Amino acid sequence: MVLAGSQAHAAQCGNGAGGFERWKQEFATEARAKGIGANAISALMGTNYAQATINADRSLHSFKLSLDAFMAKRGAPAIVARGRTLKRSQAAMFASIEQRYGVPPGPLVAIWGMESGFGHERGNQNMLSSIATLAYDCRRPEYFTDQLYAALKLVERGTVSPGQRGSMHGEIGQTQFLPKTMLEYGVGNLESASGALASTANFLKAHGWRAGAGYQPGEPNFAAIEAWNAATVYQRAIAIMGREIDGGG
């Protein structure tokens, strides 16, 4: 699906709550012109400036840690231990996913644990308010404008509600998909383990994952993990934990 949003637009970004209501009016006018329907526009107009999201966006320090420090901070040993148990207890689900997408359990389980603590930490922010705030904010408006159009499409379809809860940057579900990624690669209910993991495998396959190939740095499938998250320490942590969960030590 081709989504508008990366083009130049008239709605002016801002660096504080003061201009947010005016920005919403301007953005709504543009969104109507691009075919966004009344229900989604109404949901947009109901959003609030999410100061907590801005605070979180300015404090992404963990990605600057060393690999060892990052894995310790994110609880890698606990993720691996719990992940091995889930790999066994949900063996049929993982076998079905691997048969369809070619992705083994290890990296999927590692992502699941890293992103939401296996579904236990999915966030409690209003997804649409978080995305709208970041689309208005001057730090990365183009990127999050695309995400906002995708979120409005999801609301319009009834895939998510205007009250959908998510993490600080608007990620939703058990493996924390942003709205545009959900539109492009979602294959089920992202709030369920099976839907989220299948969608994650679908993303990895679409980004070049080859069944049976390795996924450590320098191996063919590591590029798909790089596509999932741009932070080097995150990529390497997923590869290491995935190997340990898959039994490679």
N, C-alpha and C positions, 0 to 999 in steps of 0.2 A: 504494500500500500504506500502510495506517495503522499506524504504529509507536508502541508505548508508549515512555514515557521522559520526556516533558515534565511529567508529573504529579508531584505531591509524592511523595517516596519516603522510606523509612525509613533507607536506608544513608547514614551520615553522612560528609560530605566531610572532607578533611584537608589539611594544608599540609606534609606531610612523609611519609617512607616508613613511619613508625612504625605508622600505623593501616591501612595498605593491605591486609594479609592479613585483618584482621577485616572491613574494608569489602567485600572480595571475597565472604566468606561471606554477609554480609547481602544483597549485590547478587544473588548466585546464588539465594538463597531467593526474592527478588522475581522474578527472571527465570524461574524454574521456574513460578511462579504465573501468569506471563504467557504460558506455553506454549513457552518456549525448551527445546529438547531436550537430552538428556544429552551428546551429542558437543560441542555448543557450550558447555555449562556446564563440561565438562572442559577445554576450550580456555581458557575464562576463568580457571579455577583454576590453570592453568599459566602465567599472565602474571606478569611481574615489574614492580616499580615502576621507571619509566623516568625516571631523574634527568636524562638528557640531553634528554629531551622537555621537562621542566619548565624547564631552563636555557634552551632555545630559545624557549619560550613567554614567558619574561620578557625576552627581548632582541630583540623585533621592531622594530628601530630604522629599517630601511630605508624603511618606509612613511611615516616622518616627514620624509624628505628632500624637497628641491625636485624638481620634475619632471626638470630637467637632471641633477641629482646622482643621482637614482634610475636614470635611463636609463644614465648612465655606469657606475654600480655594477653594474647588471645586464647590461652589455655589449650595449646595443641595436644599435650598428653591426654587430657580429658576427652577432647574431640576424637582422638584416635581410639581410645578405649571404648567410648560409647559407640563410635562408628563401627567398630568390629562386631559389637553385639547386634546393632541394627542391621548390618549386612547379613548376619546369620538369620535373624528373626524375620527379615523381610526379603528373604532370598528369592521368592517367586516374583516379587515386584521388580527387583533388580535384574533378574534374568530376562524378564519381558522387555525392560527398557534396553538392556544391552543387545538383545536380539533385534530390536527395531532400529536403534540408533548407533550401535557399535561402541557405546561408552561403558566401560566397566564400573563397578560400584565405587571404587576408591575415591576418584576425584569428585564424583557426585556427592558422596557422603561427606567428604572434606568441605566442600562448598556449603552443603546443608548445615553442617555444624558451625562453620565460620560465620555464615550469614545470619542465622537466626537461633543458634543453639538448638538445632533440630526442631524448630518450630515454636520454641518457647518464648522467643524474644523478637516479635514481629513489629514492635513499635506501637505507639498510641497517639501519633500525630494525625491530624486530618490530612490525608494525602493530597487533596486538591489545593488546600491552603499552602502546604509546603511547596508544591510544584509552582503554583502561581507566584508565590513570594520569590522563588529563585528565578523565575522568568522575568520578574520586575527588577530584581537586584542587578546592579551593574557589573558584577564579577563575571558571570557566565550567561548573559541573557539569551544569546542565540541557541546555545545547547538546551537550555530549559524551556525556551519557547517551543522548540520541537516536542519536548516532553509534555508541555501543557496542551498542545493541540492533540497529542495522542491521548492524554488523560480525558480531554473533553469528548473525543471519539468513543472512548470506553464508557463514559457516563451516558452518552447518547444511545449507545447500543444496549445499555442496561447491564453491561458486564461488571461494572463496579457502580456503587452508589455514591452520591455526593458526600456521604459521611464516611466513606472508606477510610480505615485507619492504616497507617504505615509508619515507616521509620522517618528519620529527620529530613532526608532528601526526597521523600515521596516513594521510597521503595516499598513494595508490598509482597506478601506471600512468604512461603517458607524458605525460598532461596532469594528473596528480595529483588524482584524485577522492577525496573522503572517502566513507566507506561508505554513508551515507544517499543521497548524490548518485548513487553507483554503482547502488544499488537502484532509484532512481527514473528514471535517465536512461541508464544503461549499455546499449549495444546490441551489444556485442562484447567481445572480449578487450582489456582496457585496457592490457595489457602490449605489445600490437601497435600500430603506428602507425595502421593503418586503423581498428581498434576504438576506440582512444582519441580519434581525431579525429572519427569519426562520432558517438561519444557526446557529445563537446563540442558538435558542431553540433546534436545533438538537444536538449541543455540550452539552447542559445541560442534555438533555435526555440521551445521550450516557454516561454521567457521573453519571447516577443513579437517575435522576429526576423522581419522581413519581407523576402522576396526582392527584391533590386534597390534597397532603400532604403539611405541612407547610415548610417555607423556612427561618425562623428565626434561630439564633444560638441555637443549641441543637435539632432542628427539622430535619426530614429526608432529606429535599432537600437543607439544607445549605451546605452539602458536595459538591454538584454540583457547587454552587457559589464559594466555596473554590478552586475547580478545575479550574475555569475560571481565577482567579487571586490569587497569593500567599500571597498578603499583607493583614494582618488581618484588618486594618482600612478600606481598600477598600471593603472587604467582608461584614463587618458589615454595612458600609454605603449603599451598594446595598440592603441589607436586609431591612434596615430601610426605605429607599426611596421607595423601591418596595411596602412595606406594606402601606405606605402613599398614593402612587399612586393607589393601589388596593382598597383603602377606609378604611383601618384599623386604621387610625388616627396616 
